[in-house]
Amino acid sequence: MDAYKSSVDFAEATAFLSHACYEQDKMALRATLKNKSILSGLLSRLSSCSSHGRVCVSPVLVAQRRNNSTSPKLKVDFNQSTGVAVMHMQNPPVNSLSLGFLTEFCIAVEKLEMDKSCRGLILTSSQPKVFSAGLDIMDMYGKKLEQYEEFWRAVQEMWLKLYSSNMVTIAAINGSSPAGGCLMSLSCDYRIMADNPRYSIGFNETQFGIVVPVWCKEAMTTIVGHRNTELTLELGLLYNPSDALKIGLVDQLVPEDQVLATATKTMTKWLAIPDHARRITKSMMRKPTIDKIMSIREADMQQYISFISKDSTQKMLGTYLEMLKKKRG
Ligand SMILES: CCCCCCCCCCCCC/C=C/C(=O)SCCNC(=O)CCNC(=O)[C@H](O)C(C)(C)COP(=O)(O)OP(=O)(O)OC[C@H]1O[C@@H](n2cnc3c(N)ncnc32)[C@H](O)[C@@H]1OP(=O)(O)O
């Protein structure tokens, strides 16, 4: 009964999002992100739905949902016949994960998640040479406490949505993917990267004085093991594609012009597995990490706010931003 009620409540909440026009969607989600209690309610409902491999949505909602949407920062191409959506990140110049981008991203993933006909999601970039530059540093610099909170909630939400997705998720990494960009791809089921030695992927945070959150460490450890995580995070390492492949940070390298085609072919292989068996297995593998992270979510928020608002952290971020800008000039 509780599970049923959760499903209905969650469907109602998402119905609201689905019916609203895109700008209204964004406002609604951002209002939600501002409200801790509503958000954790929605999240626990989401995780209780997805952990059982069920999609909790009424057929009416599915019929009314827009499947092909173009928003300023994302382009989603959903092929009904294959059940695969390709999400192109288009937040120039470097697909930084700003609050605006993260909000649109969460809405887009949520909509696909609730659509029973969508079984696979390929995440890629429309920007040349960059998959994603990671978290938008401007959203972590010189802002008010409530803005840090809103931003971090969106970061947590993005990770949870991708990591706990029922869909098969494949990252088609067609450019550099430092820090938050790497985290995004690590949340997917499979990573295919362009074999171009000029591209890099990894976690460089400590190099400019930032500490990755504990859930980022947890997620990485499950993929590349304790030692590789320790080395990467402590030294703030970025890897070229072949070194990334060696430590298992990516699963496959292909020539740059074949990244998307390979992702599509790989998706077909994954979708040949019966959904229910794959979903339950995915949940079995990931649920312990998700549960652990959900239990420290608010503590993580407080740690982030206190760390990011410190004068010393702000000073380091300011210096790093200057350095990034000077690089061009
Ligand atoms: C003790 C307890 C602690 C508790 C927890 C604390 C948590 C603290 C926070 C932890 C967060 C961890 C998780 C993730 C963190 C991040 O993601 S931080 C962001 C890190 N990202 C980077 O360092 C990447 C920086 N960018 C680049 O290296 C390059 O831009 C690129 C991606 C390789 C692309 O290079 P290129 O094509 O040459 O473009 P550029 O000329 O360098 O850049 C173009 C413009 O874009 C701006 N820009 C680049 N990156 C960002 C960014 N991340 N955010 C905002 N803006 C960015 C750059 O400044 C250029 O701007 P203009 O000069 O104005 O054009």
The ligand as an ORCA input file, in Angstrom:
! r2SCAN-3c Opt
* xyz 0 1
  C      36.491     18.437      3.736
  C      35.161     18.004      3.297
  C      34.789     18.474      1.956
  C      33.404     18.187      1.640
  C      32.955     18.378      0.235
  C      33.497     19.594     -0.446
  C      33.112     19.614     -1.874
  C      33.769     20.720     -2.634
  C      33.421     20.731     -4.086
  C      33.817     19.476     -4.730
  C      33.310     19.305     -6.104
  C      33.841     18.058     -6.651
  C      33.184     17.591     -7.834
  C      33.500     18.303     -9.080
  C      34.125     19.478     -9.158
  C      34.282     20.195    -10.450
  O      33.806     19.783    -11.474
  S      35.105     21.668    -10.408
  C      35.397     22.107    -12.117
  C      36.649     21.487    -12.554
  N      36.851     21.672    -13.956
  C      38.007     22.033    -14.464
  O      38.972     22.265    -13.751
  C      38.058     22.191    -15.950
  C      38.551     23.536    -16.323
  N      38.497     23.718    -17.744
  C      39.402     23.182    -18.581
  O      40.307     22.491    -18.220
  C      39.230     23.541    -20.030
  O      38.316     24.615    -20.113
  C      38.735     22.379    -20.917
  C      37.454     21.752    -20.389
  C      39.799     21.301    -21.050
  C      38.435     22.952    -22.344
  O      39.561     23.640    -22.807
  P      39.411     24.734    -23.968
  O      38.571     24.192    -25.052
  O      40.803     25.190    -24.284
  O      38.549     25.908    -23.314
  P      39.055     27.067    -22.340
  O      39.645     28.156    -23.167
  O      39.907     26.536    -21.254
  O      37.689     27.548    -21.670
  C      36.711     28.288    -22.411
  C      35.953     29.167    -21.439
  O      35.243     28.340    -20.525
  C      35.564     28.698    -19.182
  N      35.509     27.504    -18.343
  C      36.216     26.379    -18.497
  N      35.897     25.492    -17.558
  C      34.962     26.057    -16.785
  C      34.240     25.613    -15.635
  N      34.384     24.392    -15.098
  N      33.353     26.459    -15.087
  C      33.156     27.692    -15.606
  N      33.831     28.172    -16.708
  C      34.716     27.347    -17.277
  C      36.966     29.301    -19.288
  O      37.220     30.121    -18.197
  C      36.854     30.049    -20.589
  O      36.158     31.258    -20.301
  P      36.437     32.588    -21.122
  O      37.930     32.853    -21.053
  O      35.643     33.641    -20.420
  O      35.972     32.309    -22.519
*
